[in-house]
Amino acid sequence: MTAAAAPKAQIPDVAGQITYAMRSMGVAPIPRNYELFYEAYIGSNPALTRDLAALGNQATQEELDALGAQHFTHSPARVFDDAHTRLAAELEGLLRVLRQEQTSLESYNKLLGETCKRINSKSAASVELIENAITLLTEATGDTMAHGERTVENVAQRSQEMDRVRKELDEYKRIANTDSLTRLSNRRAFDDRLAAVFDNPALKPITALVLADIDNFKKINDTYGHPVGDKILATVASVIRANVRRDIFVARTGGEEFALIVDGNTPEEVMSMAERIRRTLEATPFKNSRTRVNYGPVTVSMGVCMASNADDPGELYYKSDVALYGAKNAGRNCCILYQDGMQKDFTKSWLIYKS
């Protein structure tokens, strides 16, 4: 095995680790269970992580479902089942309206045909026939036009309802992809966006992944408590967001870690952006306005890797993490760009499931 190939063997397989953890606990590999373990793995909901670990290796499906109902405000299964039911009902109603319209037009067409036959008949008095035909056609045309107007109104109403369902699903997707604490994108959205980085090979040289990790965050939590830690996380998120372009993707990927996917910049420009974030955070006061307790300084270490240095999303994440590890080892509160030859001994593990 070559030195260049070695890092790939160490790339963490998130899906594999989740599946292994579920199998180890005897949990059925169904979507709602996978979501529980996924959220526990990425660490965005510490309470869920603790509660899931507390179930041990004997968790029943009822206990897992209760945990999901407790921690997930919106159940994906219920949201999509409800949307499917409503869309199916509206589509069936729309088809019913269109079938009625077709029947009405067929009846009108039949009436026109019969009237034409009568007019062409030589046995009827022409004046009487024409008068009757005009009366009949006037009434039938008026009824058909009125029916058509009702059909148009019906179709419009059902189209509006289907559009409302679509917007509700769009809003649910937005909520499902947003970290509730920081209002940034969450790990789920990050995984999707990272997977798309390699869709256009021409953009790889000007696309970068930046990983940022708050230095000594555990000490902050242990010293001042989780509520203070949460406020610091929210402030750090705001500072990061305020110091980058609006089109740059920013996510909280778990615990005290953040990720940025930067498109359209050279390595020098990306490093300059990362340094701006680092310096701004270093200079940001973290104080309790009431008690005047100073929680700072709060700093971050950052690792940067260009997509052109990786063959796939997993390798890009790994190499950015190697650079982040280098920043931590260099004394923290600094930014490091990945260079060929950098190494790191690490294996992300499911510590909460270790016996």
PEHU-V820846 format. One record per residue. RES is the residue in one letter. D_FIRST is the distance of its C-alpha to the first C-alpha in Angstrom with 2 decimals. Layout:
{{RES,D_FIRST} {RES,D_FIRST}}
This chain:
{{M,0.00} {T,3.78} {A,6.68} {A,8.32} {A,6.46} {A,6.86} {P,10.58} {K,10.89} {A,10.29} {Q,13.17} {I,15.52} {P,18.68} {D,19.95} {V,23.65} {A,25.04} {G,23.08} {Q,24.27} {I,27.77} {T,27.85} {Y,26.64} {A,29.32} {M,31.96} {R,31.13} {S,31.26} {M,34.71} {G,35.92} {V,36.49} {A,37.06} {P,34.39} {I,37.04} {P,36.94} {R,39.31} {N,37.41} {Y,34.09} {E,35.89} {L,37.05} {F,33.63} {Y,32.14} {E,34.84} {A,34.39} {Y,30.65} {I,31.03} {G,33.82} {S,36.37} {N,39.03} {P,39.00} {A,42.06} {L,40.37} {T,37.35} {R,39.79} {D,41.96} {L,39.12} {A,37.76} {A,41.37} {L,41.55} {G,39.16} {N,37.90} {Q,41.25} {A,41.63} {T,43.88} {Q,43.73} {E,47.07} {E,45.72} {L,42.70} {D,45.07} {A,47.39} {L,44.56} {G,43.71} {A,47.39} {Q,47.65} {H,44.74} {F,44.56} {T,47.70} {H,46.97} {S,45.71} {P,43.63} {A,44.91} {R,48.52} {V,48.21} {F,46.78} {D,49.08} {D,52.05} {A,51.04} {H,50.54} {T,53.95} {R,55.68} {L,54.14} {A,55.00} {A,58.58} {E,58.98} {L,57.66} {E,59.99} {G,62.85} {L,62.04} {L,62.03} {R,65.32} {V,66.86} {L,65.76} {R,67.13} {Q,70.40} {E,70.48} {Q,69.93} {T,72.77} {S,75.04} {L,74.42} {E,74.99} {S,78.30} {Y,79.32} {N,78.43} {K,80.52} {L,83.41} {L,83.27} {G,83.40} {E,86.41} {T,88.22} {C,87.70} {K,89.24} {R,92.27} {I,92.86} {N,92.80} {S,95.22} {K,98.76} {S,100.41} {A,99.98} {A,102.03} {S,99.98} {V,100.94} {E,100.35} {L,97.10} {I,95.71} {E,96.79} {N,95.11} {A,91.99} {I,91.73} {T,92.23} {L,89.66} {L,87.04} {T,87.63} {E,87.07} {A,84.07} {T,82.48} {G,83.04} {D,81.51} {T,78.51} {M,77.91} {A,78.20} {H,75.77} {G,73.38} {E,73.58} {R,72.84} {T,69.87} {V,68.48} {E,69.00} {N,67.31} {V,64.29} {A,64.03} {Q,64.23} {R,61.55} {S,59.28} {Q,59.78} {E,58.91} {M,55.69} {D,54.84} {R,55.50} {V,53.13} {R,50.43} {K,51.02} {E,50.87} {L,47.48} {D,46.29} {E,47.61} {Y,45.97} {K,42.60} {R,43.21} {I,44.10} {A,41.17} {N,38.77} {T,40.52} {D,39.99} {S,43.47} {L,43.43} {T,42.24} {R,43.13} {L,39.78} {S,37.46} {N,35.67} {R,32.13} {R,32.97} {A,34.05} {F,31.08} {D,28.58} {D,30.58} {R,30.79} {L,27.13} {A,26.29} {A,28.70} {V,27.18} {F,25.10} {D,28.12} {N,29.11} {P,26.36} {A,29.08} {L,29.54} {K,25.97} {P,26.70} {I,29.75} {T,28.52} {A,27.26} {L,26.57} {V,28.31} {L,28.02} {A,30.94} {D,31.57} {I,34.97} {D,34.86} {N,36.19} {F,37.38} {K,37.55} {K,40.03} {I,42.12} {N,42.30} {D,43.10} {T,45.75} {Y,47.51} {G,46.60} {H,44.79} {P,47.61} {V,47.17} {G,43.40} {D,43.95} {K,46.28} {I,43.80} {L,41.09} {A,43.62} {T,44.60} {V,41.06} {A,40.52} {S,43.76} {V,42.85} {I,39.50} {R,41.24} {A,44.07} {N,41.90} {V,39.97} {R,41.17} {R,42.45} {D,39.90} {I,36.88} {F,35.36} {V,35.59} {A,34.68} {R,34.77} {T,31.54} {G,32.49} {G,34.37} {E,34.63} {E,31.78} {F,32.57} {A,30.68} {L,31.82} {I,30.65} {V,32.12} {D,32.82} {G,34.19} {N,33.41} {T,31.57} {P,29.26} {E,32.30} {E,34.57} {V,32.30} {M,32.03} {S,35.80} {M,36.35} {A,34.17} {E,36.11} {R,39.36} {I,38.52} {R,37.51} {R,40.70} {T,42.92} {L,41.72} {E,42.11} {A,45.69} {T,46.55} {P,48.97} {F,48.22} {K,51.62} {N,53.81} {S,56.82} {R,59.13} {T,58.18} {R,56.74} {V,53.79} {N,50.95} {Y,47.53} {G,45.69} {P,44.05} {V,41.37} {T,38.27} {V,34.90} {S,31.43} {M,29.61} {G,26.10} {V,25.81} {C,23.13} {M,23.96} {A,22.91} {S,21.84} {N,18.84} {A,17.53} {D,16.94} {D,18.83} {P,21.18} {G,18.86} {E,16.52} {L,19.77} {Y,21.16} {Y,18.17} {K,18.23} {S,22.01} {D,21.86} {V,19.64} {A,22.40} {L,25.04} {Y,23.59} {G,23.82} {A,27.41} {K,28.27} {N,26.95} {A,28.91} {G,32.10} {R,32.34} {N,34.72} {C,32.58} {C,30.39} {I,26.95} {L,25.17} {Y,21.39} {Q,19.82} {D,16.35} {G,14.70} {M,16.64} {Q,15.16} {K,16.94} {D,16.84} {F,18.67} {T,19.24} {K,22.35} {S,24.31} {W,27.62} {L,29.50} {I,32.80} {Y,31.90} {K,30.79} {S,33.46}}
